[in-house]
Amino acid sequence: GGKEMAGEMMGRAGARQLTDSLTHVLTRRKPVVGILMGSESDWPVMEAAAQTLESFGVPCESRVLSAHRSPALVRRYVGSAASRGVKILIAAAGGAAHLAGVCAAHTTLPVIGVPIASQHLKGLDSLLSTVQMPKGVPVATVAIDNATNAAILAVQCLALGDRRLQRALIAHKRRLLASTRKADRGLRRRAIG
């Protein structure tokens, strides 16, 4: 009772502080991607999503909203997202990771789930909780702790109607290719020498 209430109050305060501190440079423009996480402790993983979106010039907002501790807030946020211009949601949670599924239940926006590695099962519980959605309520799920891929997938979805993002993705793929070629050359030099 009391400990749970105190934890919830601390969680609310922490969530408020995180939300305030995560008013990214990106939010000067209207956010088109909402990044949600079940706990403030998920931010070290999810920061990569915000940074990746920023690198593509995609405005986003980040919030701590729990499917279990603040379900009404999740429903309110998700329910108002489209009317505020948000086009895609990225939702991350660990353990009984239901945040992405709860989001998907309350919106027609695409939802990308990021399972967060957990202490006891190394994220397998989070992965299964996020990916095993019932028919008709999809969540596109990326690998455990792979917030970068969640952001890139969001950019790919947005790029369907945005030539600037299409060009940025092509440049991104070229950088990946150049990096792989450089690594291959380095390995071959070491193997020969």
C-alpha positions, -999 to +999 in steps of 0.1 A: +000+000+000+021+029+013+053+018-005+035+014-037+019+048-034+052+064-026+068+047-055+040+058-078+044+094-066+081+093-071+075+077-105+051+106-114+077+132-103+104+114-122+082+112-153+074+149-150+112+157-147+120+134-176+093+149-198+105+184-189+141+175-195+134+158-228+119+188-245+143+182-273+154+207-299+131+186-320+100+198-303+104+233-317+084+218-346+053+198-340+063+162-330+054+135-356+068+106-335+058+099-299+084+079-279+068+063-249+085+043-222+072+024-192+098+036-168+124+064-166+150+037-164+142+029-201+156+063-212+193+052-216+180+027-243+153+050-258+176+080-260+190+063-292+156+066-308+154+103-301+189+109-313+183+088-345+151+107-353+170+140-347+197+129-371+170+125-398+154+159-388+122+142-375+106+160-346+096+138-317+085+139-281+094+115-252+071+105-223+072+081-194+037+064-193+031+030-178+005+005-191+001-007-156+008+022-133-008+050-154-032+033-179-056+063-181-027+086-190-016+062-217-051+061-231-053+099-230-019+104-246-025+078-274-061+090-279-049+126-286-017+118-305-031+119-341-050+151-335-018+167-323+001+156-355+018+125-342+020+099-370+039+070-353+043+058-318+074+040-305+067+023-272+093+006-250+088-015-218+105-043-200+093-073-181+055-076-185+060-052-215+024-043-224+028-007-233+031-011-270+001-034-271-020-010-250-011+018-273-020-003-303-054-011-287-062+026-285-051+040-318-050+034-356-015+049-357+014+025-364+030+013-331+066+002-330+075-018-299+110-019-283+114-047-258+137-036-230+162-061-215+151-073-181+172-084-151+160-119-148+152-131-183+175-108-203+145-093-223+130-125-235+099-118-214+098-082-228+102-095-264+074-121-261+051-096-243+056-070-271+056-093-302+028-117-293-002-095-302-036-108-311-048-107-347-061-073-357-039-053-332-004-053-347+027-040-331+059-039-353+085-052-329+123-046-332+151-065-314+156-062-276+170-027-267+172-017-304+157+018-302+178+028-332+160+004-355+126+015-341+135+051-351+147+040-385+116+021-391+095+051-381+115+072-406+110+046-433+072+048-427+073+086-428+094+086-459+066+070-479+052+105-484+084+126-479+111+128-506+135+145-482+133+115-458+136+091-488+169+108-498+181+108-462+175+070-459+193+064-492+223+084-478+220+063-445+222+031-465+252+044-484+270+051-451+262+016-439+277+002-471+308+024-469+313+013-432+310-024-442+334-020-471+359-002-448+357-030-422+361-057-449+392-040-463+407-037-428+400-074-421+415-085-454+446-064-448+451-080-413+445-115-427+470-111-455+496-092-434 
